[in-house]
Amino acid sequence: MSDETLPEHRSGFACFVGRPNVGKSTLTNALVGSKVAITSDKPQTTRTAIRGIVHRPDAQLILVDTPGLHRPRTLLGERLNDLVRTTWAEVDVVAVCFPCDEKIGPGDRYLVTELAKVRRKPKIAVATKTDLAGPERITEHLLAIAELGRETGTEWAEIVPVSATSGEQVGLLADLLVGMLPEGPQLYPDGELTDAPEEQVAAELIREAALDGVRDELPHSIAVVVEEMGLREGRPEDKPLLDIHANLYVERSSQKGIVIGHKGARLREVGTVARKQIEAILGTPVYLDLHVKIAKDWQRDPRQLRKLGF
């Protein structure tokens, strides 16, 4: 056997953190090269720690996309913040997202101050959405991120500007994250893009479709639970059909009307969009059955939160 050592292989976990709606999910999808996290222009879209898997010859990078850290107004908000803190304590490297089209604000300061308490862990600052800002604005933004690090006692291992939409510097960010992972074997099989259960993927895609175009007060109130999911019996092997029965929960009857729409038109549209997305990700034709139910004030009720999986 030759003395030549095999090239080292790295594997580990990185998480994206940031205020709500700073581009964490879009960046996760760009790095994985496929949709694994739902995206929306509504804040607080992400409610679970979604894991996306980046496969490379030299490494396996597992990305954990977390909910936005915020000052909570409900029990759901408190639980989402707890999830963020638990996640960044467990990963190998933390990447903080600061969108270039917004100035550094109190929310960013609060988050970085909290993160500064996590010692001995590399932290990368990511200036996201560079496609929405000019060179001068990006330079100002990078200086402001560096200053925020100094003010809070946070040492940035790197500060990197990226655009998940145009793909600019996404490869560089992947290289930087991989470089901070420990040496180790592959943790997931080739070709696996997420470790989220298929029911969770389906529920998230239904919620993404339901969020599209709804009024600002409604997104927080929508939760989706897949009650039943399985291949339909008696179908030929070459013509499978996946049956999915799911409930969309809202907090008030007025919201139920908005989600269903005039004569059910809105709910049908949600079903069509969600079904196509689920089929694209799971690779199987889908029959999707959706119902809208009321779970009064579920964001504040511990019993209802448990039932809805929080």
N, C-alpha and C positions, 0 to 999 in steps of 0.2 A: 504493500500500500504506500502511495506517495506521501511525502511530507506536506504537500501543498494543502493549505487549509481551504475549506469551502468558504465562499463568500458569506459574510454574516447575514442572518435573516432577522429582521426585527418584527415584533408584533406587540400590540398594546392598544390602549384606549385614549381617545382625545375627546373633549367635549367642547361644544360651542355654547357660550353663555352671552347674555346681553339683555338689554331692555327688550320689551315686546316689540316685534315688528322691525328688527334690525337686519334681517336677511339670513338668519341662522339656518332655517330649513332649506332655503334656495341654495345656500352654500353646501349643505350636506348633500343635496341631490346632485349638484355640479361635481363634487369630488367623487361620489359613488358612480356617477355616469348614468344614473337611472333614478326614477322617482321612488324614494322610500319615505319621505316626510311630506306631509301636506303643506301647501303654502297658500297664503291669503293675505290681502292687504288689511285684514282685520287684526287688531292686536290680540294677543293671547290665543293664537290659533293652536299652538302646540300644547298638549296637556299631558303627554307621557314622554318618557325618555326614549325616543326612537333610536335604534342603532342601525347605522348604515355601514356596510363593509366594503373597504377599498382593497382590492387584490392587486399586488404587484409582485414581480419576480423576487424582489429583495425584501418585501415586507407585507404585512397585513395590518392595515390601519382600521380600527373600529371607531367610528364617529358616533358620539352620543349627542343628539340634538335635544336641547332642554327647553322647557317653557321659559318665557321671559321673566326675569326677576323684577318684582314690582312691589309697591307698598300695598298689601292686600286689604281688600274691603269685605271679603267674604271668607268663609271657612275653606271653600275651594281654593281661593287665592293663597291662603296660608299653606295649604297642602302642596300646591304647586311650587311655592318657594322652598318648602322643606325638601322637595324632590330635587331642586336645583342644587341645594347645599350638599345633600347626600351624594349626588352625582359627582360634583367637583372634588369631593373628598376621596373618591374611589378611582378616578382616572389617572393616567400617567402625565398628561399635559392638558392645560386649560387654554382655550383660545377665546378671547373676549372680542365681541363684534361692536364696532362703532361706525354707523353709516355716515358716509362722506357728505350726504345731502342734509345732515342735521348737525347743529353745534353740540359739543359736549355739554351735558346738562346735569342737574341734580341727580337724576336717575342713574346716570353713568357713574357719578362720584360715589353714590350709595353702594352700587354694585362692586366697584373696584375696592372700596374701603372694606367691604365684607370679604372680598377675595384675598385681600392683603393678609387676613388672619390665617389663610391656608399656607403654611410654610413649606419650604423644601419641595416645591413643585414648579416646573417650568411654566411660564405664562407668556403666551403670544398675544399681541394686540393686532387685530385684523380691521383695517379700514375698509369696510364693505361699500358696495354700490358706487364704485369709482366712475361708472358709466353715467352717473347723474351729477357729476361735478367736474369743473374745469381744473387744469393743472394748479392754478394759484390756490383755489379752494382746498384741493387735496393736500398741498404743502402745508397750509395753515392747520388743517385737520391733523396731520401727522405730528406737527409740533405740539398741538393741544393734547394729543394722546400721550406724548412723551412727558409733558408737564404734569398731566394727571397722575402718571406713574410716580413722578418725584414727590408730588404733594401727598400721595397716599402711602408712600413707602413701598410701592410695588415695582419690582425690577422686571421690566419686559425683556424676555430673551430675544425677541424680535418684534419689529413693528412692520407689518406688510400690507400694502394696499392691494385690494382685489376687486374684481367684478365677476360675480357668479353668472350674471346674465350674458356677458360677452365672453367669459372664460379667461379674461386677462389675469395672469399671475396665479390662477387656480393650481396649476402644476407646481409652481414654486412653493405655494402654501403647503401642498401635500408633501413635498420634499422636506420642508422645515419641520412639519409635524412628525414625519417618519424618523427624522434624525434625532428626535427627542424620546423615541420609544426605546424600551429595553430590548436586548437581543432575546429572541424566543421563537418557538415554532409557530406554524400556522394554527389559528384557533378555530377557524370555521372552514367547512369544505369549499372547494373551488366553485365559483358560480353563485354562491349564496350572497344575496345583496342586503338582506336584513334578517335579524333574528326575531322580528315581531311576528306573533302568531297570525295566521291568515285572517282570523276573525277580527283581530285588531286592525289589520291593514284595510279590510273591507269597511269597518266602522269609521275609520279615519277618512277614507275616500268619500263615504256618504256624507260625513260632516263637512268636508271641504266643499262638496257640491251644494250643500244646504246653506253654507256661509256666503256663497257667491251672490252678491246683489241684495243681501238683506240689510235692513237699517241698522245703524250703529249700536242700538241698545240690545239687539237680539243675539248677536254671536255668542256672548257669554252664556246665554240661557239655553243654548242647544247642546244636547248630549245624545250620543247614538249608542245603542246596544244591539249587537247581533244576537238574536235569540236562538236562531237555528241556522246551521250551515252544513250542507253535505251534498254529495253527488246524487242525482235522482236515480232511483233504482229502476232496473228494467230497460235502461238505454244501451244501445250497442257501444262497444268499447271505443270505436272511432268517432262516436258522436256524443261525448259526455255533456251533461248539463249540470251546472252547480246551482242548487237552490239556496238562496239567502233570504231569510226572514229577519227584518230589523225594525226596531222602534226608534223613532226620533222623539226625544223628550224635550219639552219646553216647560216654562214655569207658570204661564198664564194662558187662559183660553184665547185672549186677543192675539197672543203669539202663535197659537195653533193655527188661527185663521191666516196669518201672514205666510206661514210655512206651506200650508196646503194651497193657498191661492184661490183665485176665482174658479169655481167648478173643478178644483183639484189640479189646475194647469201647472201651478208652481211645483207641486210635489211630483207630478209626472216628469217635469223637466229635470228635477233633482235626480230622480230615478234613472233617467236616460243617461245623463252625464256620468253619474256614479258607476252605472253598469259598465259603460265603455272603459272607464279607468280601471275598474276591478278586473275586467277581462284582459286588458293590456298587461297588467302586472301579474295576474295569476295564470294567464295563458289558457283559460277555459271559458267557453260560453256560459253566461250567467242568467238565471231568472231571479230578478230582484223584487221582493215584496216589501213595501215600506208602509208603516203606519205611524201617525203622529199621536203622542200621548202627553198628558199633563202630569208633571211631578212638581207640585207646588213648592216654590222657593227652594229647589233642590241644592242650590249652591251653598245654602246656609244650614242644611239639615244633615247631621252626621250619618243618620240611618240611610237617607236617600243617596248620599255620596258613596256609601259602601256599596249599595245596590248598583250604582252606576259605574263602579269600578275605581273610585278614587279613595 
